[in-house]
Amino acid sequence: MKKLVLTLGIFFAGLFAVQAQDANADKQTEKLMNDYTTVCSLTPDQAAKVKPMIQTFVQTRMDNRQKYQGDKDGMKAANKQNRENLDNQLKTVLSADQIQKMKDYMAQKKQERMNKQGAGGDGGASQE
């Protein structure tokens, strides 16, 4: 009886972990879709074509996180390749102007993240 309860507990814990991961992937996909739709002014036809590309990109990134756990360089290389694949796919759907708008937006967001990290770098030291 204890083995059955333990087995069921492990099964349900794994099931909930997978569901949480799927929910996180859906959330990331929707965020990226909102960014692309807003920044690039996607038409409904473009949005329909871009969404599966974004879904694959997000899922691959999540898979890489599992596959390269503990291998930072391997994950970085795999994610770079994943980004390049997405960029190549997007070139078939988006105009050059839309692609440039998204690159500019991504560069701006990266700079904001770097500034935010730099601002909190004092480790919580007290001010005089």
C-alpha positions as CSV (number, residue, x, y, z in Angstrom):
1,M,0.0,0.0,0.0
2,K,2.8,2.4,0.9
3,K,4.5,1.7,-2.5
4,L,1.3,2.5,-4.3
5,V,0.8,5.8,-2.5
6,L,4.5,6.7,-3.1
7,T,4.2,5.8,-6.8
8,L,1.1,7.8,-7.2
9,G,2.7,10.7,-5.4
10,I,5.7,10.7,-7.7
11,F,3.4,10.4,-10.7
12,F,1.3,13.4,-9.7
13,A,4.3,15.5,-8.8
14,G,5.8,14.9,-12.3
15,L,2.4,15.6,-13.9
16,F,2.1,18.9,-12.1
17,A,5.7,19.9,-13.0
18,V,5.0,19.3,-16.7
19,Q,1.8,21.3,-16.5
20,A,3.6,24.2,-14.8
21,Q,6.3,24.1,-17.5
22,D,3.6,24.1,-20.2
23,A,1.9,27.1,-18.6
24,N,5.2,28.9,-18.4
25,A,5.8,28.2,-22.1
26,D,2.4,29.5,-23.0
27,K,3.0,32.6,-20.9
28,Q,6.4,33.3,-22.7
29,T,4.8,32.6,-26.1
30,E,2.0,35.1,-25.4
31,K,4.5,37.7,-24.2
32,L,6.7,37.4,-27.3
33,M,3.6,37.4,-29.5
34,N,2.4,40.6,-27.9
35,D,5.8,42.2,-28.3
36,Y,6.0,41.2,-32.0
37,T,2.5,42.3,-32.7
38,T,2.9,45.7,-31.1
39,V,6.4,46.5,-32.2
40,C,6.2,45.2,-35.7
41,S,2.5,46.0,-36.3
42,L,1.8,42.5,-37.5
43,T,-1.1,41.9,-39.7
44,P,-3.5,39.1,-38.7
45,D,-2.0,36.9,-41.4
46,Q,1.5,37.6,-40.2
47,A,0.6,36.9,-36.6
48,A,-0.9,33.5,-37.6
49,K,2.3,32.6,-39.4
50,V,4.6,33.9,-36.6
51,K,2.9,32.3,-33.7
52,P,4.0,28.7,-34.4
53,M,7.5,29.9,-35.0
54,I,7.5,31.6,-31.6
55,Q,6.0,28.5,-29.9
56,T,8.8,26.3,-31.3
57,F,11.4,28.9,-30.3
58,V,10.1,29.0,-26.7
59,Q,9.7,25.2,-26.4
60,T,13.2,24.6,-27.8
61,R,14.6,27.1,-25.3
62,M,12.8,25.3,-22.4
63,D,14.1,22.0,-23.7
64,N,17.6,23.4,-23.8
65,R,17.3,24.5,-20.2
66,Q,16.7,20.8,-19.3
67,K,19.1,19.3,-21.7
68,Y,22.1,21.6,-20.8
69,Q,21.4,21.8,-17.1
70,G,24.8,22.6,-15.5
71,D,26.4,23.3,-18.9
72,K,26.2,27.0,-19.3
73,D,28.3,27.2,-22.5
74,G,26.3,24.4,-24.1
75,M,23.0,26.1,-23.3
76,K,24.3,29.4,-24.6
77,A,25.4,27.9,-27.9
78,A,22.1,26.0,-28.3
79,N,20.0,29.1,-27.5
80,K,22.1,31.1,-30.0
81,Q,21.4,28.6,-32.7
82,N,17.7,28.6,-31.7
83,R,17.6,32.4,-32.0
84,E,19.3,32.2,-35.4
85,N,16.7,29.7,-36.6
86,L,13.9,31.9,-35.4
87,D,15.4,35.0,-37.1
88,N,15.8,33.0,-40.4
89,Q,12.1,31.9,-40.2
90,L,10.9,35.4,-39.4
91,K,12.7,36.7,-42.5
92,T,10.2,34.7,-44.6
93,V,7.2,36.4,-43.1
94,L,8.2,39.9,-41.9
95,S,9.4,42.9,-44.0
96,A,13.0,44.2,-43.5
97,D,11.5,47.2,-41.7
98,Q,9.6,45.0,-39.3
99,I,12.7,43.0,-38.6
100,Q,14.8,46.1,-37.9
101,K,12.1,47.4,-35.5
102,M,12.2,44.2,-33.6
103,K,16.0,44.2,-33.5
104,D,16.0,47.8,-32.1
105,Y,13.4,46.8,-29.6
106,M,15.3,43.8,-28.4
107,A,18.5,45.9,-28.1
108,Q,16.6,48.4,-26.0
109,K,15.2,45.7,-23.7
110,K,18.7,44.2,-23.3
111,Q,20.1,47.6,-22.4
112,E,17.3,48.1,-19.9
113,R,18.1,44.7,-18.3
114,M,21.8,45.5,-18.1
115,N,21.1,48.9,-16.5
116,K,18.7,47.3,-14.0
117,Q,21.3,44.7,-13.0
118,G,24.0,47.4,-12.7
119,A,21.8,49.6,-10.5
120,G,21.3,46.8,-7.9
121,G,24.9,45.7,-7.9
122,D,25.9,47.2,-4.5
123,G,24.5,44.1,-2.7
124,G,22.1,46.1,-0.5
125,A,24.8,48.2,1.1
126,S,23.5,51.0,3.2
127,Q,23.7,54.6,2.0
128,E,25.3,57.3,4.2
